[in-house]
């Protein structure tokens, strides 16, 4: 399918791994131009060697104010069509063991920077009369994931913000949506499985098997499968889709 993204500019968080990389590679393959945000120099160099002039990198932590300003300046000087709001999550913790300091950190990691970044970029999209914003959150916005109280709680706040924003700018040509991935083969899921194995004092392999058995599809997802839906939502083809949260979880959500 032609996604009609050739020549269009996209900004993608976490571009060197997991969901971000899979999406960037799909869009670049469709002829899009990508500005990616990442921190790992070695991975950045590897990605640049593959895609050359079609890919630019802003090196740094997307949650930090100086990087947010650089991203916003890129959006201001270029006609940016799509923004993928994507970064890592807080550490695993149970409700009664998470400290107030961890809650404060989780607010900054999961909510504050996203509001700041999107608030700076949306006006440029509205002025152009078209654009897509897509948040990558978690299946936890639909049902809690064990040992992830910080993510379970604050990602729901992101959903509230995104859906409110979507309604407020409806009719401008700009849409705001969310994806709620379940268990995929990413670094974040590997950390979660390790935490599960430690808490239950069971081998890592057994912890992974238990998770896969809980998924109706019987396996964890591949970031490439996830990216196909993300690319469509970020494309002009999704023009009548706004304010929605889509599960990509192999049937896990009840």
C-alpha positions in Angstrom: 0.0 0.0 0.0 1.2 3.5 -0.9 1.1 5.5 2.4 1.4 8.8 0.5 4.3 9.9 2.8 7.0 10.3 0.2 8.9 13.6 0.8 7.0 14.3 4.0 9.0 15.1 7.2 8.5 13.1 10.4 10.0 13.5 13.8 10.5 10.2 15.7 11.5 9.7 19.3 13.7 6.7 20.2 14.7 6.2 16.6 17.6 3.7 17.1 15.7 0.8 18.8 12.4 -0.9 19.2 9.2 0.8 18.0 11.0 4.0 16.9 13.5 2.3 14.7 11.0 -0.1 13.1 8.7 2.9 12.3 11.6 5.0 11.0 12.8 2.3 8.7 9.3 1.7 7.3 8.7 5.5 6.6 12.2 5.9 5.1 11.4 2.9 2.8 8.3 4.8 1.7 10.3 7.8 0.7 9.7 10.0 3.8 12.3 12.2 5.5 13.0 11.5 9.1 14.5 13.5 12.0 15.2 11.0 14.8 16.0 11.6 18.4 18.4 9.2 20.2 21.2 8.9 22.6 23.3 5.9 21.7 26.2 7.2 19.5 27.1 3.8 18.1 23.5 3.0 17.1 23.1 6.5 15.6 26.2 6.0 13.4 24.9 2.6 12.2 21.5 4.1 11.3 23.0 7.1 9.5 25.3 4.8 7.4 22.2 3.0 6.1 19.9 6.0 5.3 22.2 8.9 4.5 20.5 12.2 3.5 17.0 11.0 4.3 17.7 10.8 8.0 18.8 13.5 10.4 19.6 12.9 14.1 19.2 15.1 17.1 21.4 13.5 19.7 20.2 13.6 23.3 17.5 12.8 25.7 14.1 13.7 24.3 12.7 14.4 27.8 15.2 17.2 28.5 14.4 20.9 27.9 17.3 21.7 25.6 16.5 18.8 23.3 12.8 19.7 23.3 13.7 23.2 22.1 15.9 21.8 19.3 13.1 19.5 18.2 10.6 22.4 18.2 13.0 24.5 16.2 13.3 21.7 13.6 9.5 21.6 13.4 9.4 25.4 13.0 11.9 25.5 10.1 10.6 22.5 8.3 7.1 21.5 7.3 6.8 18.7 9.7 3.9 16.3 8.9 4.2 13.7 11.7 5.5 13.4 15.3 6.0 10.2 17.1 6.0 10.8 20.9 8.0 7.9 22.2 10.5 7.3 25.0 11.3 4.8 27.7 9.2 4.2 30.8 9.9 4.3 34.6 11.3 1.4 36.6 9.1 -1.5 37.6 7.6 -1.0 41.0 4.6 -2.2 43.0 2.0 0.3 44.4 3.2 0.1 48.0 6.9 0.1 47.3 7.1 3.1 44.9 8.6 6.1 46.6 7.4 9.7 46.3 10.7 10.5 44.6 10.0 7.8 42.0 6.5 9.2 41.5 8.0 12.7 40.9 10.5 11.2 38.4 7.8 9.3 36.6 5.7 12.4 36.2 8.7 14.0 34.4 9.5 10.9 32.4 5.9 10.0 31.3 3.9 13.2 31.2 5.6 16.6 31.6 8.0 16.6 28.6 5.3 15.2 26.3 2.9 18.1 27.0 5.8 20.6 26.6 7.0 19.1 23.3 3.5 18.6 21.7 2.4 22.0 22.8 5.3 23.6 21.0 4.9 21.6 17.7 1.1 21.5 17.3 0.7 25.2 16.4 3.0 24.8 13.4 0.9 21.8 12.2 -2.3 23.7 12.7 -0.9 26.7 10.7 0.0 24.3 7.8 -3.5 22.8 8.0 -2.3 19.2 8.3 -0.3 16.9 10.5 -0.3 13.8 12.7 0.7 13.3 16.4 1.0 9.8 17.7 1.8 8.8 21.3 3.3 5.4 22.1 2.1 4.5 25.5 1.2 1.0 26.8 -1.5 -1.7 27.1 -1.5 -0.5 30.7 -3.8 2.4 29.7 -6.5 -0.2 29.2 -5.7 -2.7 31.9 -2.9 -2.6 34.6 0.3 -4.5 34.1 1.7 -6.2 37.2 4.7 -4.4 38.9 4.2 -1.3 36.8 2.2 1.0 39.0 4.1 4.2 37.8 3.4 3.4 34.2 -0.1 2.2 34.8 -1.0 5.5 36.5 0.7 8.2 34.6 0.3 6.9 31.1 -3.5 7.2 31.7 -2.9 10.9 32.3 -1.2 11.1 28.8 -4.4 9.6 27.3 -6.5 12.2 29.0 -4.3 15.0 27.7 -4.1 13.6 24.1 -7.8 12.9 23.8 -8.7 16.4 25.1 -6.2 18.0 22.7 -7.6 15.9 19.8 -11.1 17.3 20.4 -9.9 20.9 20.8 -8.1 20.9 17.5 -10.5 18.8 15.5 -11.3 20.2 12.1 -7.8 21.8 11.6 -6.4 18.9 9.6 -4.3 17.8 12.5 -5.0 14.5 14.4 -3.9 13.1 17.7 -4.0 9.4 18.5 -2.4 6.8 20.7 -1.1 3.3 20.4 -1.2 0.9 23.4 1.3 -1.9 22.7 1.4 -5.1 24.7 4.4 -7.3 25.0 6.8 -6.9 22.1 10.4 -7.9 21.6 11.9 -4.7 22.9 14.5 -3.7 25.6 11.7 -2.5 27.9 9.9 -5.8 27.9 13.2 -7.6 28.5 13.7 -5.5 31.6 10.1 -6.3 32.7 10.7 -10.0 32.4 13.9 -9.8 34.4 12.0 -8.0 37.1 9.3 -10.6 37.1 11.9 -13.4 37.3 13.6 -11.7 40.3 10.4 -11.0 42.2 9.2 -14.6 41.8 12.6 -16.2 42.1 12.1 -18.1 38.9 14.4 -18.5 35.8 14.2 -15.8 33.1 13.0 -18.3 30.5 10.1 -19.4 32.7 9.1 -15.8 33.3 9.1 -15.2 29.5 7.0 -18.4 28.9 4.4 -17.3 31.4 4.0 -14.0 29.7 3.7 -15.5 26.2 1.2 -18.0 27.5 -1.0 -15.1 28.8 -1.2 -13.7 25.2 -4.0 -15.2 23.1 -1.6 -15.2 20.1 0.8 -17.3 22.2 3.8 -15.1 21.4 5.2 -11.6 21.9 4.9 -9.1 19.1 7.5 -7.9 16.7 8.2 -4.1 16.5 7.9 -4.4 12.7 4.3 -5.5 13.0 3.6 -2.6 15.3 5.2 -0.1 13.0 2.8 -1.0 10.1 -0.2 0.4 12.1 1.8 3.3 13.4 2.9 4.3 9.9 -0.7 4.2 8.7 -2.0 6.4 11.6 0.8 8.9 10.8 -0.1 9.0 7.1 -2.6 11.1 5.2 -4.7 7.9 4.8 -5.9 8.2 8.5 -7.5 11.6 8.1 -10.8 10.6 9.7 -9.2 8.9 12.8 -8.8 11.2 15.8 -8.6 10.9 19.5 -8.3 7.1 19.5 -6.3 4.6 21.5 -5.5 1.5 19.6 -4.3 -1.8 21.3 -1.6 -3.7 19.6 -1.2 -6.7 21.9 -2.1 -10.0 20.3 -5.5 -10.0 22.0 -4.2 -9.5 25.5 -6.6 -6.7 26.5 -9.8 -8.1 27.9 
